[in-house]
């Protein structure tokens, strides 16, 4: 199996199981309907675990463009392979979303909530505030990338690493995912969002392209910063890119905080 096919397959499995659990929880008359956020986070964690097992036979099982770019920025992955990996991940995510669509064929017409149907494919913030949503995706993917670097630095029994990575995904989802639905993976959001736009889903509504850049840009920034942060803190390897990103991250965080404070002040004055 080629590296391209391995990353495609791993990401496809990730989205089938991750999108599948969201469909089970949100779509009408599913046997899992209403079982909630805990089941969703566990389903995504297991989806990542299975995807890593599938792709890990051939690659390091990135199954996430942000992870691929993060490792490349840290000098642990060749930049020339990045476009190929990202292409495979996007195609795999798209195919996985199409399979989820077919799995729940009768449930789309039974479900009246357009946002719930879109949520099976892509993320929607609990409170729409783009600066804060961007920060949330950055934090989640920063923790993901830092965690992957931690996991790679430890010695586990053969075959155990994917399980640990899956637990990391569950932990991020339970602790941080409530704000945006924790895409923390541009392919996981963008590929299925494209599928949502193209598939003949009854009464599906818009694909929310105005928000779509958040789960792409946020994870990439968070992943790069997480990888470089690990190198500085644990390996003592600093770089100009790290300090530039530190300033950029600080500006984004401060800007988001100021935006929320202004909204809070406006809301208070209107009472």
N, C-alpha and C positions, 0 to 999 in steps of 0.2 A: 504494500500500500504506500502511495506517495504521501509526502507531508501535506500537500494540498487536500487530498482526500481525507486524511486523518483529521485535520482541523475542521473540515466541512462536516464529517460524520460526528465528531465530538460536540460541535456546536448545535448540530441538528438534534441530537439526543437531549442536550441541555434544554433546548426550547420545547421539544415535545413534552418532556416531563414537567418543566417549569410552567409553560403556558397551559399545559394540560391540567395542572392542579388549580390554576386560577380559573380555568373554564369550569371545572367541577364545583368550585366554591361559588362562582358568581352567576352561572347560567341557570335559568329556570328549569325546574323538574329534574335536575341532576341529583343523583343520590347523595352527592357531597355538598349540595347547596346549603349555604349559610354556616359551614363549619369553621370559617374564619381565618384570621391572619396567621395563627400558629401553624395551621396545616399548610398554608401557602409557603411560609418560610421553610418548613421542613421539606416540602416538595421541591422547592428550588435548590435547597442544599443537596438533596439526593440526586436531583437532575445534574448538578455540577459534578457530583461524585461519579456518576455513571458516564458523563461526558469525558471526564478526565481519564477514567479507566479505558474508554474506547480510543481516545486520541493518543494516550500515553504510551501505547505500544510503538508508536512511530515518532512522535514529537514530544515536547515537554508539556503538551496539552494546555496551551494558552486559552483556547476557545473564547477569546475575548480580545478585541483590538486594543483596548486600554492596557491590558497586561502585556501584549506583544510590544507596544510602543514603550511601556515602562521598562521592560527588560532591555530593549534596544538603547534607551536613554542611559541606562546604567552600565552599558557596555557588555551586557551578558547575552546579547542576541544580535546577529548581523542585520544592519539596516536594509541591506539589499533584499532580504527575505520578507520584510514587513508588508509590502503591498500584496504579495502572494498570500500570506497568512490572513490579512484582513479580508481580502476577496473571498477566500474559502469560508471564513467565519460568517460573513454577511450572507453568502449563498446558503450555507447550512442553516442559519437562523431563519431565513425566508422559507426554506423547504420544511423545517420543523413547524413553523406557524401554519403552513398549508395543511400539514398532516393533522394538527390540532383542529383546524376548521372542519375537516372531514370526520374526525372522531365525534364531534358534537353536532352533526348536521341537523337533526330535528330540533335542537335546543335554541338555535339562533332565532327561529320564527316565534318560539315561545317566550323569548326574552324581550321585553319592551324597552328596557333601559339601554340607551345607545352607548352611554359611557361605560357601563359594565361590559358590553360586548367589545368595545375598544380596549378595555383593560386586560382582556384575555391575551391581547397581542402586544400592547405597549404600556408604558407607565403614564400615570396621571397624578399630579401632586395633590395631596390632601387639601392644602391651601395654596392657591396659585399666587406665587410671588416670585418672579423669575430670579432676582438676585439671591434670595434665600434658597430657592430650589437648586440653583447652581451650586451654592455652598454645600448643601446637603449631599448632592451627588459627588462633589469633590471629597468630602469627609469620608463617605462610605467607601470610595475607591482608594483613597489614601490608606485606610485601614486594611482593605483587601490586599493592596500591593505590599504594604509593610508586613502583613501577615504571611503572605507568600514567601517573602524574603526570610522571615523567621523560620518558617516550616522547612525551607530549603537548606537552612543552616544547621538543622538538627538531623540526627540519624534515627530513622524509624525502621521497623521491620519491613521487609519487602512487601509492597502492595498496600501499605497503610496510609501513605501520603494522600491519596484521593479522599479517603474518609476524613482526614483532618481538614483538608481544604473544604469539604462539604460542611463540616461543622463550623468553619469560619464563615461560610455564606449564611448559615442559619443564624449565627450570632449577630452578624451585621444586619440581617433582616429584622430580627427581633428587637435589636437595640436602636437601630438607626433608620430602618426602612419605612417607618410609619409616615415620614414627611413627604416622600416622593414615590414610594413604591420601589425604591432602591434598584434602579437599572444597573448601575455600576458596571455596565458592559454595553458599549455602543451598538454592537451587532445584535445583542439580545433585544434591544429596543427598535433599532432602525429597520432591520430585516423584517420582523413581524409587522411593523407599522406600514411598510410598503405592501406586505401581504394583505393587511386590513384594507388598504386603499384599493387594491386590485380585485379582491375576492368578492363574489356575489352574495354578500351577507345581507339578509333581509333587514331593511330599515336600520342600517348600521350607523348612520351619522358621519360626521367629519373625522378625519384621521389626526386632527390637531397638529398640523405642521408648524404652527407658530411656536409650539412648545418643543418640537422635536430636536432642536439643537442642544437643549439642556442635557439630556442623557447621552449626548455625544461629547460635547466639550467638557462638561464636568468630570466624567470618568477619566478622560485623557489627561486633564490637568492634575487630578488627584493621584492618578497612577504614577505619572512621571515624578511628581513631588515625593510620593511615598518611596519610590525606588532610590531617588537621590538622597532623601532624608536618611534612609537606612545606611547608605554608603558613608555619609558624613558622620553619623552618630556611632555606628558599630565598626566601620572599617577605617575611619579617619581619612576618608578620601573626599575632599571638598572640590568644588568646581564653580566656575562662573555661572553656569546654568542654574545651579542650586540657589545661589544668592539672587539671581534675577527672578527666579520663580518664587522665592521667599517674599520678595517685594510685591510681586504680582498677586500672590495669594493673600497677603496682608491687605492690599488695596481692595480686592474682591470681598473679603470678609468684612472690612470696615464699611465698605459701600453698602453691603447687605444690611448690616446693623443700623446704619444711618437711615436707610430706606424704611426699615420696620419701625424705627423710633418716630419718624415723621408720620407714618400711617397711624401709629398709636396716638400721637399728639393730635392729629386731625380728628380721629374718632372721639377722643376725649372732649375736644372743643365743640363737637357737634351734639354731645349729650345735653 
